[in-house]
Structures are given as C-alpha cells and as structure tokens.
Amino acid sequence: MNIFILPSKNKNNKYIDLLLNSLVSEGSDLVLHKLEKDTVWNVFKIVTFGKIKKTKNIVHIQWSTILYGSKYLLKSIISLLFNILLFIILKLFFNTKVVWTIHNFHAHDYSHPTMDRFGRKCLFTISDLIIVQQKITFKDFSNKYPDKKIQYLPHGNYIGEYGSQKEIDLTMRRSLGFGDNDIVLLSLGVIAPYKRNEDIINAVTEARKNSPEIKLLIIGKGKENYVNKLKDIAGLGDGIIIKNYFVPDLEIPTYFSVSNYSIFYYDDSEMTSGGIVLSLSYGLPVISRNIPGSEIVTGNSGYVFSNFNELISVLKRLPNKFENTSPDDIIDSVRQYEWNSIASELINKYKSI
C-alpha cells in the first residue's frame, strides 16, 4: 500500500512524527510518502504520474482544513471543490481510499464556520474510513451513522518523548514568583481562544478569594492582542502569570515540574486533547472540562468538571499534592496507548477498506 498522511509534518507537535515513525516500524509492506508540500494535488501527481507501485493508495487526512483552510472565503471554496474533484478521480480510477481522523467537532480558529461545516460534510461523505479517538464518540457516531465505517483508535501517549520526567524544580518555581506551598495550575501550549483561558482566569480569580495559594501559569505562543486581552482580565496581582513564549520541546518537562496540575477548559470544538495526554504522560494530574477526550481522566489521574461553577468548586477543594495516586501511576494510566500498537491496528484498518 502507498500511504499519504496529510499533513505529513507539524513542527509544533510530535503527533505526526510519532504516527509516521510507528507506521514505518510496523508496516513492512507499506510505502510511506512524505510530501514536499502537503496538498492533495501533490498526492494526485504521485499517484497518477509518479513511478510508484500500482497497489492500493491510502490518503489519510488528519485535519479537514488542509482541504480548504484559507482566511479568504473564495479561495476556500475553490480549494475545496478542486480537492474533492481530485479525490473523486483518485477513487474512481486509481484504487484510492480516503481515511479521516476526526480530532475536532469543528475547526478551532477557522474564520468561516459555514464553510467549515460544508467542507467537513464533503470530507465525511467521500471518506472510506472514519477514525475517532474517544470511545464515547465512537459509540455516538456509530449510532448516528450506521452505514458509515467508523472505527475507534486512541491517541498515542507522549511518555519520554519530550525528555525525561523531572523532579520538582523549586528554584525555577520561585523565579516565576510562586511559593513552595502554592498550588500551581499550568496551561501549556498555544494560547488561543478555543482554550477558553478567560474562563480559567476568572475561575482562578474567584477561587483565590478563599484559597490564595492557588496560582495560574499560562505559557505558550499566542497572538499579541489576544494575550494582552488575557493579561487585562487577569489584572496586576501576583496570582496569575501569562507568558507569550514558545516553549521548546526540552523545556516542557521543566514546566511540568514547577506545576501541581495541568488545567484545560476548551470550547465545544474539542474532541481529543493531546495536551491532556501529554500531561498524563509526564505524571502531572489534570483538571479538564468534560470534553470527549477527558474520558481518559479518572479519579486516579485528575478531576473533570462540566461548567464554570463546577470548576470553581474543584479549585476551592484542591489539595496541594494530588493524593489519589503517584506520578508513576498517572503515567501508567496512559502507557497502554503505545504508538507501535496503535500503528499496527491502523494498518489493519487500512487493509480492511
């Protein structure tokens, strides 16, 4: 089989590299094509004109906006129609199957929601296999679309992928302005509206009225005007620190080591959270809104809340040290999501279509 993963690279996330490397490791009969530019047109040229073995071709889409993502609506429409036409030709004449892993209910920050709904509907229609990464979503989708081939395949873990786990770094913790006995909540990664940092800030501010030891660190890269808006909401107190800074891979374990919990709110676009998986992979307990991806968070690895008031309630009774289990046990909770096993399952799913 010829395999094309779109996108085939993502410099800000190890997910794609881990997926590709595991497919290479497990698929001796696969030919995995890395593209110079991640477009359906480049796939089309290789399949139709390239000197490749004429076997089954699998085009595996990870994020639907790769077919139509543009800030210009007209360009989005033209791109989608062109790409769907290419897929139809590939499917009709070149033994090509389309696979889509649905990571989100809708695109996070795409500026044309109606176009996004239409594009996702088109991709869903032409896909030969739909993959979801949550058991609850698999059940819901299977009931809603009984005639569609839908499969569950979990998100792989990140154990050790960003360097080794670190002991608590009190020196760095103090340099950030946190006390040794503070309860530090961490929001790590891209700073964007879909993460609903405003709600996290407001909940922490409310909880700190009774529990001043609760502190919040938001760190990652975001648009300057949005980050400044968050800073205005947070105010000038010492309880909330917001740093507009891209965290290099090797620094990620250090920021986990200065924190007591990771915190995630997310809007309704989110199905899967690589951030939740990453935090658990490094033994840091999680506080998450009840999105589908939070199903991997149990009483032994964190807390799940449904709304703003529930989050405040969780924060007000938050222990300084997560008492339910040890960091090693938290890591063990995601150890089963091993990449080579996932790749082996995925290859079998490719062969089934």
C-alpha positions in Angstrom: 0.0 0.0 0.0 1.0 3.6 -0.7 0.3 5.8 2.3 -0.1 9.5 2.3 -0.6 11.3 5.6 -1.9 14.9 5.3 -0.3 16.8 6.8 2.9 14.8 6.8 4.7 17.2 9.1 3.9 19.5 12.0 6.9 21.3 13.6 4.9 22.3 16.7 3.6 18.9 17.6 5.2 15.4 17.7 1.9 13.7 16.9 2.6 13.4 13.2 6.2 12.3 13.5 5.2 9.7 16.1 2.4 8.4 13.8 4.7 8.2 10.7 7.6 6.6 12.6 5.4 3.9 14.1 3.8 3.2 10.7 7.3 2.7 9.2 8.2 0.4 12.1 5.1 -1.7 11.9 4.3 -1.7 8.2 6.9 -3.7 6.2 4.6 -3.8 3.2 3.8 0.0 3.3 5.3 2.7 1.2 5.0 5.9 3.2 5.3 9.0 1.1 6.5 12.3 2.7 5.4 15.2 0.6 7.4 18.4 -0.1 4.1 20.3 0.2 1.1 18.8 2.0 -1.5 19.1 -0.7 -3.9 16.7 -2.4 -2.5 17.9 -5.7 0.9 16.6 -4.8 -0.7 13.2 -3.9 -2.5 13.2 -7.2 0.7 13.9 -9.2 2.5 11.0 -7.4 -0.4 8.5 -7.8 -1.2 9.4 -11.4 2.2 10.3 -12.9 4.8 9.0 -10.4 6.7 5.8 -10.8 5.1 4.0 -7.8 3.9 0.5 -7.4 0.3 0.3 -8.6 -1.4 -1.0 -5.4 -3.9 0.4 -3.0 -3.4 4.1 -2.2 -4.5 5.4 1.2 -4.8 9.2 1.8 -5.2 9.8 5.5 -6.4 13.3 6.4 -5.8 14.4 9.9 -7.3 17.9 9.9 -10.1 18.8 7.4 -8.9 22.4 6.9 -6.0 21.1 4.9 -8.5 20.9 2.0 -9.9 24.4 2.3 -8.1 26.3 5.0 -7.7 30.0 4.0 -8.7 33.3 5.5 -10.2 34.2 2.1 -13.6 32.6 1.6 -13.4 32.4 -2.2 -10.1 30.7 -2.0 -11.5 28.2 0.5 -14.4 27.4 -1.8 -12.2 26.9 -4.9 -9.7 24.8 -2.9 -12.3 22.5 -1.5 -14.0 22.0 -4.9 -10.7 21.3 -6.6 -9.5 18.9 -3.9 -12.8 17.0 -3.9 -12.6 16.6 -7.7 -9.1 15.2 -7.3 -10.3 12.7 -4.7 -13.2 11.6 -6.9 -10.7 10.9 -9.8 -8.3 9.1 -7.5 -11.1 7.0 -6.0 -12.7 6.1 -9.4 -9.6 5.3 -11.4 -6.6 4.8 -9.1 -7.7 2.5 -6.3 -7.5 5.2 -3.7 -9.2 5.1 -0.3 -9.7 8.2 1.9 -9.3 8.0 5.7 -10.1 10.8 8.1 -9.2 11.0 11.8 -11.6 13.5 13.3 -9.8 15.4 16.0 -12.3 18.2 16.5 -16.1 18.8 16.1 -15.2 21.9 14.1 -12.1 23.8 13.2 -10.7 25.7 16.2 -9.9 29.2 14.8 -11.0 29.0 11.2 -12.8 32.2 10.2 -15.6 30.8 8.1 -17.8 28.4 10.2 -20.4 27.7 7.5 -17.6 26.8 5.0 -16.1 24.6 7.7 -19.3 22.7 8.1 -19.7 22.2 4.4 -16.1 21.1 4.0 -16.3 18.6 6.8 -19.6 17.2 5.4 -17.9 16.8 2.0 -14.9 15.0 3.5 -17.1 12.8 5.7 -19.1 11.8 2.5 -16.1 10.8 0.5 -14.2 9.1 3.4 -14.0 5.3 3.3 -13.0 5.1 6.9 -13.6 7.5 9.8 -11.4 7.2 12.9 -12.2 8.7 16.2 -10.0 8.7 19.3 -12.6 8.5 22.0 -14.8 5.5 23.0 -17.8 7.8 23.7 -17.5 9.5 20.3 -17.2 6.1 18.6 -20.4 4.9 20.2 -22.3 8.2 19.3 -21.0 8.3 15.7 -21.7 4.6 15.1 -25.3 5.0 16.3 -25.8 8.2 14.3 -24.1 6.9 11.1 -24.8 3.1 11.0 -23.9 2.9 7.3 -20.5 4.6 7.7 -17.3 2.7 8.5 -16.3 4.3 11.8 -13.5 2.9 14.0 -12.0 3.7 17.4 -8.3 4.2 17.6 -6.8 6.0 20.7 -4.4 8.9 20.7 -0.9 7.7 21.4 1.0 8.7 24.6 4.0 11.0 24.9 5.9 9.2 27.6 9.5 10.3 27.4 9.1 12.0 24.0 10.0 15.5 25.3 12.8 14.3 27.5 12.8 12.6 30.9 10.5 13.4 33.7 11.9 15.9 36.2 11.6 16.3 39.9 10.0 19.5 41.2 12.2 22.5 40.3 11.8 24.8 43.3 14.4 27.3 42.0 12.6 27.9 38.8 9.3 27.8 40.6 10.4 30.6 42.9 11.9 32.6 39.9 8.4 32.6 38.4 7.0 34.1 41.5 5.4 31.0 43.1 5.9 29.9 46.6 6.9 26.4 47.7 3.4 25.7 49.0 1.4 27.3 46.3 -0.9 25.2 44.2 0.3 26.0 40.6 -2.1 25.3 37.7 -0.5 25.1 34.3 -2.0 25.9 30.9 0.8 25.0 28.5 0.9 25.3 24.7 -0.6 27.6 22.1 -2.6 30.5 23.6 -5.8 30.6 21.6 -9.5 31.4 22.1 -10.6 27.8 21.8 -8.8 27.0 25.1 -11.1 29.4 26.9 -8.3 30.9 29.0 -10.7 33.7 30.0 -12.8 31.2 31.9 -9.8 29.6 33.6 -8.6 33.1 34.7 -12.0 34.1 36.1 -12.4 30.8 37.9 -8.9 31.0 39.5 -9.6 34.7 40.5 -12.8 33.6 42.2 -11.3 30.6 43.9 -8.3 32.7 45.2 -10.7 34.7 47.3 -10.9 31.7 49.6 -7.7 29.9 48.6 -5.0 32.5 47.8 -2.4 29.7 47.5 -3.9 28.8 44.1 -1.8 30.2 41.3 -2.0 30.0 37.5 0.7 29.9 34.8 -0.4 30.3 31.2 2.6 29.9 28.9 2.8 29.4 25.2 2.8 31.3 21.9 -0.3 33.4 21.0 -1.3 36.4 19.1 -0.2 39.5 20.9 -3.6 41.2 21.0 -5.3 38.1 22.4 -2.5 37.6 25.1 -2.8 41.2 26.1 -6.6 40.8 26.5 -6.0 37.9 28.8 -3.5 40.0 30.8 -6.1 42.7 31.2 -8.6 40.1 32.5 -6.0 38.7 34.9 -5.1 42.1 36.3 -1.9 43.1 38.1 -2.0 40.6 41.0 0.7 38.0 41.6 -1.6 35.0 41.3 -1.8 34.7 37.5 1.3 34.8 35.3 0.9 34.9 31.5 4.0 34.4 29.3 3.7 34.7 25.5 6.6 32.4 24.8 7.0 29.4 22.6 8.2 26.6 24.9 10.9 24.4 23.2 10.4 20.7 23.5 13.2 20.1 26.0 11.7 22.7 28.4 8.3 21.1 28.6 9.2 18.6 31.4 10.6 21.6 33.4 7.3 23.5 33.3 5.5 20.3 34.3 7.9 20.1 37.3 7.1 23.5 38.6 3.3 22.8 38.5 0.9 20.8 40.6 -1.8 20.3 37.9 -2.5 21.0 34.3 -5.8 22.7 33.6 -7.9 22.6 30.4 -11.2 24.3 29.7 -11.7 24.1 25.9 -14.7 25.1 23.8 -17.1 22.7 22.2 -14.9 22.3 19.1 -12.5 20.0 21.0 -12.8 16.2 20.8 -9.3 15.0 21.5 -6.7 16.8 23.6 -3.0 16.0 23.0 -2.4 18.3 25.9 -4.3 16.0 28.3 -2.4 13.0 27.0 0.9 14.9 27.3 0.3 16.0 30.9 -0.6 12.4 32.0 2.4 11.1 30.1 4.6 13.1 32.5 2.7 12.2 35.7 1.0 15.6 36.1 -2.7 15.3 37.2 -5.3 17.0 35.0 -8.2 19.3 35.6 -10.4 19.3 32.5 -13.8 20.3 31.3 -15.9 17.3 30.3 -15.0 17.0 26.6 -14.9 13.6 24.9 -11.1 13.4 25.3 -11.3 13.8 29.0 -12.6 10.2 29.2 -9.0 9.1 29.9 -9.0 11.2 33.1 -10.2 9.2 36.1 -10.3 9.8 39.9 -6.8 8.4 39.9 -5.4 11.0 37.4 -7.3 14.2 37.9 -10.7 16.0 38.0 -13.3 16.5 35.4 -15.8 19.4 35.6 -18.8 20.3 33.4 -19.2 24.0 33.8 -17.7 27.2 35.3 -19.3 26.7 38.8 -18.1 23.1 39.0 -14.6 24.3 38.1 -14.6 26.8 41.0 -15.8 24.1 43.3 -13.0 21.8 42.3 -10.4 24.6 42.7 -11.7 25.5 46.2 -11.1 22.0 47.5 -7.9 21.3 45.6 -5.2 19.6 47.6 -1.6 20.9 47.3 -0.5 17.4 46.4 -2.7 15.1 44.3 -3.4 12.4 46.9 -5.2 9.8 44.8 -2.1 8.3 43.1 1.6 8.8 42.4 3.1 10.4 39.3 4.3 7.0 38.1 0.8 5.6 38.4 -0.6 8.6 36.4 1.9 7.8 33.7 0.8 4.2 33.8 -2.7 5.3 33.1 -1.7 6.2 29.5 1.0 3.6 29.0 -1.4 1.3 27.2 -1.7 3.9 24.3 1.6 2.8 22.8 2.4 4.1 19.3 3.5 0.9 17.6 0.4 -1.0 18.8 -1.8 1.9 17.5 0.1 1.8 14.2 -0.4 -1.9 13.9 -4.1 -1.5 14.5 -4.2 1.3 12.0 -2.5 -0.7 9.3 -5.2 -3.5 9.7 -7.9 -0.9 9.3 -6.2 0.4 6.1 -6.3 -3.2 4.8 -9.9 -3.6 5.7 -11.1 -0.9 3.3 
